[in-house]
Amino acid sequence: MSEPRRYLQKRYGESIAAPSESELGDAVMELFNENLPGITDADYAEHGAAHLRYGFDEGPMFVVEVARTGEATLEEWSDQDYEEKICPSKTISVTAQQALDLWLLLAAGRIDEVRAAFRGAA
């Protein structure tokens, strides 16, 4: 199996390969601290989420998206092309710290712990 790939897609569009813990923390803060000068509520809503992808060229791929509303969603895909979902998406409510913790687990490849956080979710 190939080495896993990690990509962070930040709220305002920046993409970071193999993000550091600090970069993940900055992305969470962008979501939960909406105090940029000149930015409207509509701007915040338009750029309402960020996600971290973890996966392999041949699959599978795992995505945890965090929304500005404090919702985190886990998706599992058979490959990097988002062609076939392995299972239904699961969503939970999270704080900023919980969001960061989920991304750190995912970035470390600790998939079973990420899944456990979403157990019982809709």
C-alpha positions in Angstrom: 0.0 0.0 0.0 1.2 3.5 -0.8 1.9 6.2 1.8 -1.2 8.0 3.0 -2.0 11.5 1.7 -3.4 14.3 3.8 -4.9 17.4 2.4 -6.5 20.3 4.3 -9.0 22.5 2.4 -9.3 25.6 4.5 -12.4 27.7 4.8 -11.4 30.4 2.3 -10.0 28.0 -0.3 -6.4 27.5 0.6 -5.3 23.8 0.2 -2.4 22.5 2.3 -0.8 19.1 1.7 0.4 17.3 4.8 -0.8 20.0 7.2 1.0 20.5 10.5 -0.8 20.6 13.9 -0.4 24.3 13.9 -2.0 24.6 10.4 -4.9 22.4 11.5 -5.4 24.6 14.5 -5.4 27.8 12.4 -8.0 26.3 10.1 -10.3 25.5 13.1 -9.8 29.0 14.4 -10.9 30.4 11.0 -14.2 28.5 11.4 -15.0 29.3 14.9 -13.8 32.9 15.1 -15.7 35.1 12.7 -14.2 38.5 13.3 -12.4 39.6 10.1 -12.8 43.3 9.3 -15.1 44.0 6.3 -16.4 40.4 6.0 -20.2 40.1 6.0 -22.4 37.4 7.4 -23.1 36.3 3.8 -19.3 36.0 3.2 -19.0 33.8 6.3 -21.9 31.6 5.1 -20.5 31.2 1.6 -17.3 29.9 3.1 -18.9 27.9 5.8 -16.7 24.8 6.1 -13.3 23.3 5.9 -12.2 19.7 5.5 -9.3 17.3 6.0 -8.9 14.3 3.7 -6.8 11.3 4.5 -6.4 8.4 2.1 -4.4 6.4 -0.3 -4.0 6.5 -4.1 -5.8 3.2 -4.4 -8.3 4.0 -1.6 -9.9 4.2 0.8 -10.3 7.9 1.6 -11.7 9.5 4.7 -13.0 13.1 5.0 -13.9 15.0 8.1 -15.6 18.3 7.2 -16.2 20.9 9.9 -18.7 23.6 9.5 -18.8 27.1 11.1 -22.0 25.9 12.8 -20.1 23.4 14.9 -21.1 20.3 12.9 -18.6 17.7 11.8 -19.3 15.2 9.1 -17.4 12.0 8.4 -17.4 10.5 4.9 -15.7 7.3 3.8 -14.9 6.8 0.1 -13.6 3.9 -1.9 -11.1 6.1 -3.7 -9.7 9.6 -4.1 -12.2 10.5 -6.8 -15.3 10.5 -4.6 -16.9 8.0 -6.8 -18.2 5.4 -4.4 -19.2 6.0 -0.8 -18.3 3.1 1.6 -21.0 4.0 4.0 -23.5 6.8 4.8 -22.1 10.1 6.1 -22.3 10.7 9.8 -22.7 14.1 11.5 -22.0 15.2 15.1 -21.9 18.6 16.9 -18.4 19.6 18.0 -16.6 22.4 19.8 -13.5 24.0 18.3 -11.3 21.7 20.4 -13.2 18.6 19.4 -12.9 19.6 15.8 -9.1 19.9 16.1 -8.9 16.6 18.0 -10.8 14.9 15.2 -8.5 16.3 12.5 -5.4 15.4 14.5 -6.7 11.8 14.8 -7.5 11.7 11.1 -4.1 13.2 10.2 -2.4 10.5 12.3 -4.4 7.7 10.5 -6.2 6.7 13.6 -9.4 5.9 11.6 -11.0 3.6 14.3 -10.9 6.4 16.8 -12.4 8.9 14.3 -15.2 6.4 13.6 -15.7 5.9 17.3 -16.3 9.7 17.7 -19.1 9.5 15.2 -20.7 6.3 16.6 -24.4 6.7 17.1 -24.5 9.9 14.9 -27.1 10.5 12.3 
